[in-house]
Amino acid sequence: MIGKTMMAATVLGTSLLAVTAGAEEAGPADVMVFEAEKKALVGTLFDVQMSLERRSSEEAEFGLNKAAAQLEALVKEGIEDEALVETAVVKLAELKYGSALLPKVVFVPLDDTPLTVEAFQRLVDLRGIDRGDVEDAKVRYVHLVVQRNKLAFELNDAREQLAKDDLDDARGEVADAQKSMIRDFVSVADPEVKTRDHIALSKFMIRAGEYEGAREALQDAEKAMIDLQLDASIAGSRARVIEHLKKELDALSDIIHQGAPSLAENRSLRD
């Protein structure tokens, strides 16, 4: 399998770079489809990281092949020179786990609609890996880009490390590839959206027994709530909404403070 992997790495580098050389000749992709495909690539890179954390070389190789195919499809759809294509704001969950000093960071694509607890179900993949606690959890609002050459080379490097059975370095390459897709972090125009999103994330982390991650998500929700209350243009018209959200924040704070897993089915954790 190692020999095949090394050969595939060479083929990947050749094919992708050949495709990128002629990408400018392709017409622009449909914006909605293009955006969905970029998010799908972010998700595949998350899946590969989880496979490597589980020490599953076969799963990781499959994921790298899938990521390479997704990148090639994006290139064929007309990425412009250097591929710094800024698009609509999308939501990602950012999780930090492992060492508090040098945490591992992963990003997971989320729906762009108002988030519920169920929107975070993909994060359950973290349960199957050997890791420390989730130290931080938040919803990020970002512009995604595809830097074609950088992604191609990092995927190749990940393959080479996988061929040498160096799964930790392979995971690092995939993590770098994923981070390279985030052009920038942006502010949310409506603080109510950020408040609700982080309340949903905090609830999910409590259900998963990740109280530190839940606490961090709750702090972001509380900060967004302050912004909501200070925004005179909307605070008055949303008085009832604000009161309801404050009650949710207080209930979550109590649960996290008690840290009792038995409370994970508390009514306040329902959407």
Summary of the structure (lengths in Angstrom):
residues: 271
radius of gyration: 20.4
end to end distance: 46.4
largest distance: 65.8
contacts: 861
relative contact order: 0.13
helix: 68%
strand: 11%
